[in-house]
């Protein structure tokens, strides 16, 4: 059974520390969340996001075993294994819509360890805006939904 934490639980836990660095990284010590792992390979594992943006256990993340901060640090072997990750993700979501995202900068990230998100559903502007605002991104444009154009 996958435990899905609420965003309230996430923020309560998140603010215990400002950020999870290498010395307290939850992705480096995966034993405590072993039951959340869906797939393991040589260089990567795929895990259910315990604090999902989509509030569903279908929100998954690909995480390299070795602690990396940005994608530029990934080894050739880790990059080659990304093909396997995307193949798994395609099969996992089957015909369901999903989107992926990665945050490269450390600004407002809660975990220093590089990881990729795969989130189910169709990315809608209101959902994306709320997700980005919750992550601390400044939104400077408004979307006029009736005219389908951006307004400054």
C-alpha positions in Angstrom: 0.0 0.0 0.0 1.4 3.3 -1.0 1.1 6.1 1.6 0.2 9.4 0.0 0.9 12.3 2.3 -1.3 15.4 2.1 0.3 18.7 1.1 -0.3 19.9 4.7 1.8 16.9 5.9 4.4 17.7 3.3 4.8 21.4 4.3 4.8 20.4 8.0 7.6 17.9 7.3 9.4 20.2 4.8 9.7 23.1 7.2 11.4 20.9 9.8 14.5 21.7 7.6 14.9 24.3 4.9 16.1 21.8 2.4 17.2 18.2 2.4 20.9 18.2 1.6 23.2 15.3 0.9 23.7 14.6 4.6 20.0 14.2 5.3 18.8 13.2 1.7 15.7 11.0 1.7 16.7 9.7 -1.8 20.2 8.6 -0.7 18.7 6.5 2.2 16.0 4.7 0.4 15.5 1.9 3.0 12.8 3.8 4.8 10.7 4.2 1.6 11.6 0.8 0.0 7.9 -0.1 -0.3 7.3 3.0 -2.5 9.8 1.8 -5.2 8.2 0.7 -8.4 11.3 -0.1 -10.5 15.0 -0.4 -9.9 17.8 -0.4 -12.5 21.5 -0.1 -12.3 21.7 3.7 -11.9 18.1 4.8 -11.3 15.0 3.8 -9.4 11.4 5.0 -9.9 9.4 5.7 -6.8 5.9 6.9 -5.9 5.9 10.6 -4.9 4.8 10.5 -1.3 3.9 14.2 -1.5 2.3 14.3 -5.0 1.3 17.5 -6.8 -1.6 15.5 -8.2 -2.8 14.0 -4.9 -2.6 10.5 -6.4 -0.3 7.6 -6.2 0.2 7.7 -9.9 2.6 10.7 -9.5 6.0 9.0 -9.8 9.6 10.2 -9.8 12.8 8.8 -11.4 15.8 9.2 -9.1 19.5 8.3 -9.6 21.0 6.3 -6.9 24.1 8.5 -6.8 23.5 11.9 -5.3 23.5 14.5 -8.1 22.3 18.1 -7.9 21.7 18.9 -11.6 21.4 16.9 -14.9 24.7 18.2 -16.1 26.3 15.9 -13.4 24.7 12.7 -14.7 27.2 10.1 -16.0 27.0 8.7 -19.5 25.6 5.4 -18.0 22.9 7.4 -16.1 22.0 9.2 -19.3 21.8 6.0 -21.3 19.5 4.5 -18.7 17.1 7.3 -19.2 15.8 5.5 -22.3 14.7 2.7 -19.9 13.1 5.2 -17.6 11.0 6.7 -20.4 10.1 3.2 -21.6 8.9 2.2 -18.1 7.0 5.5 -17.7 5.2 5.0 -21.1 4.1 1.5 -20.1 3.2 2.7 -16.6 0.8 5.4 -17.8 -0.2 3.3 -20.8 -2.7 5.5 -22.7 -3.3 7.9 -19.8 -2.1 11.5 -20.3 0.9 12.5 -18.2 3.5 15.2 -18.2 7.1 15.4 -16.8 9.1 18.1 -15.2 12.5 18.6 -13.7 13.7 21.6 -11.7 17.3 22.3 -12.3 17.8 25.3 -10.1 18.0 25.0 -6.3 15.6 27.9 -5.9 12.7 26.7 -3.7 13.5 23.0 -4.2 12.9 20.9 -1.1 15.5 18.2 -2.0 18.9 18.8 -3.4 19.1 15.3 -5.0 18.2 15.5 -8.7 15.0 13.8 -9.7 12.4 13.8 -12.5 8.6 14.0 -11.9 6.0 12.2 -14.0 2.5 13.4 -13.2 -0.7 11.9 -14.5 -3.4 13.9 -16.2 -3.7 16.7 -18.6 -1.7 19.8 -17.8 -4.2 22.6 -17.6 -3.3 26.2 -17.1 -5.1 26.6 -13.8 -3.5 23.4 -12.4 -0.1 24.4 -13.6 -0.4 27.9 -12.2 -1.5 26.6 -8.8 1.3 24.0 -8.8 3.9 26.6 -9.7 2.6 29.1 -7.2 2.7 26.4 -4.5 6.4 25.8 -5.4 7.2 29.5 -5.1 7.5 30.5 -8.7 6.4 34.1 -9.5 3.6 34.1 -12.1 3.6 37.4 -14.0 1.2 36.6 -16.8 -2.6 36.2 -16.7 -4.3 33.8 -19.1 -7.5 35.0 -20.7 -9.3 31.7 -20.9 -12.0 33.0 -23.2 -9.6 34.4 -25.8 -6.9 31.7 -25.3 -4.1 34.2 -25.3 -1.7 35.5 -22.7 -2.3 38.9 -21.3 0.5 40.9 -19.6 
